[in-house]
Amino acid sequence: MNPLLIYMIKAAFSIAVFYLIYSFLLSRDTMYGRNRVFILFAVASSLIFPLIVIETSKPLNFLFFGKTLSEVLVTGPSTGIMEGAGGVFAIGWPKMLLIIYTTGLLLFTARLMLNLVELIILIRKKGASGLKIIRFQGLNTAGFSAAGYVFINSSLSEGDAGEILRHEQNHLARYHFFDILFMEVVKILQWFNPFIYMFDRSLRTVHEYQADEGCLKSGVTALNYQLLLMSQVFGSKNFYITNSFSNPTLIKKRMIMMTKKRSTTMANLKLLLVMPVIAIVLFAFSSCGEKGKTAVQLPDTEKKVVVGDQIPPDAPPPPPPPVPFEVKNGDTTWFQVEKMPVFAGGDAALLKFISENTHYPEAAKKNVIQGRVIVRFVVQPDGSVAKVSVLKGVDPELDAESVRVVSTLPKFEKPGFIKEKPVPVWYMVPITYTLK
């Protein structure tokens, strides 16, 4: 699957986990500042965690004592295929998913840009030089704030307009517009994820709680403020990237929170329950890599640290030489021999045979599966190839094709020899499958 899609799916799962934590543990508390920080942290972390590579202590290197051939590269065509005279175009489902995701990405980007342009036009038309308060007519809302401006419906009385202005100025003082803009960008990237919309709604709710709290602390009674809210419920707001005073979908929650008993500082202890979940999410959705190179390396017993013609006294002892053979079920197979097997035409001809006779599996092409398969085999005393197996696999289809083609190798011209006696010898060949 496309790496971008894999990344977005991991981020989506992470957002879902964080939202469930917020919904069950934190959303009912009146600690609005903490909840705001948690939501922003959760969404940002969900985008970062899949990019983190956690190295394990186990190296990926493995030792193979035997002859290692050069890599064979097998390329396949793109996954798009024209079928029949009717021109039916069939593509693999990963590519189809990528096309759908990209289409949604473009549509949601266009939606955000259009809303921003409309907001800028309103500011340029109605905004007075040096003033941050804009009076408007015709929009289906009492007032809202965005981009450092407060927008007030000109049909409001002076008293109502003053209270709404105070509410919206609380939004501006806390820079809520930048939170909304950040969430809109994430919604573009995660447009398919329902949990990002739930998080967006939760963040807007917290914004309103904070603005309401600021108004109540300034001396406005809760009852009068609630009456003002009810009187200004005209319908849905015009701009979805703004904080709107009369957002009808949040009125009930806001009125409940105004009279709810304040949460104590002990409520912050809930965050201790969140920490293990964050650790699990980090390990579950981050990329995993193992220390060391992914290439297969042969042991090198010839290297020594030498100064002049002397070996320093503090130099580590050289590693023991590798065992030249293995014994399994009473059969001895050699890794290194006095005379290595000889393929007709040499190693170049052997690799050419594998390259020309390897077929990229159709299922792997359709599903855009690529990777490096490492196959090992034994050259028998009679020159035939046996014990073909996968040392490092990628996918069942690619692994099977690699085993198949190596199993069809013709007999070697000469086997391996120890003291003029033919013996079985281990070989290894990497086969890399890649699509154009």
DAKA-V141220 format. One line per field, one symbol per residue. phi: phi as a letter, one per 30 degrees, with the letter a starting at -180 (. if undefined). burial: b if it has 16 or more other C-alpha atoms within 10 Angstrom, else e. A space follows every 50 residues. Layout:
# DAKA-V141220
phi: ???
burial: ???
This chain:
# DAKA-V141220
phi: .eedddddddddddddddddddddccdddcdddddddddddddddddced ddccdcdddddbcbcldcdddccccbddddbdbiddidccbddddddddd ddddeddddddddddddddddddddcdcdicccbcbbjddadaabahicc cbdddddddddddddddddddddchdeddddddddddddcedcddddddd ddddddededddddddddjdddddddddeddcdckdddcdcbccdcdddc edddddddcdddddddddddddddeddddddeddcddcbcdjddddccdc ccdbdbciccdedcddddddddddabbbhiccbccbbdbdebddjidddd ddddddcccdedddddchcblcccccaccdecjdcbhdacdbcbaedddd dddddddcededdbddbbhicdbdbdbbbdbccbcd
burial: eeeeeebbbbbbbbbbbbbebbeeebbebbbbeebbebbbebbbbbbebb beeeeeeeeeeeebbbbbeebbebbbeebeeeeeeeeeeebbebbeeeee beebbeebbeebeebbeebeeebeeebeeeeebbebeeeebbbbbbbebb bbbeeeeeebbeebbbbbbbbbeeebbbbbbebbebbbbbbbbebbbebb bbbbbbbbbbbbbbbeeeeeebeebbebbeebbeeebebebbbbbbbbeb beebbebbeeeeeeeeeeeeeeeeeeebeebbbebbbebeeeeeebeeee eeeeeeeeeeeeeeeeeeeeeeeebeeeeeeebbbbbebbbbbeeeeeeb bebbbebbbbeeebbbbbbbebbbbbbbbbbebbbbebbbbebbeeebbe bbbbbbbebebbebbbbeeeebbbbbbbbbbbbbbe
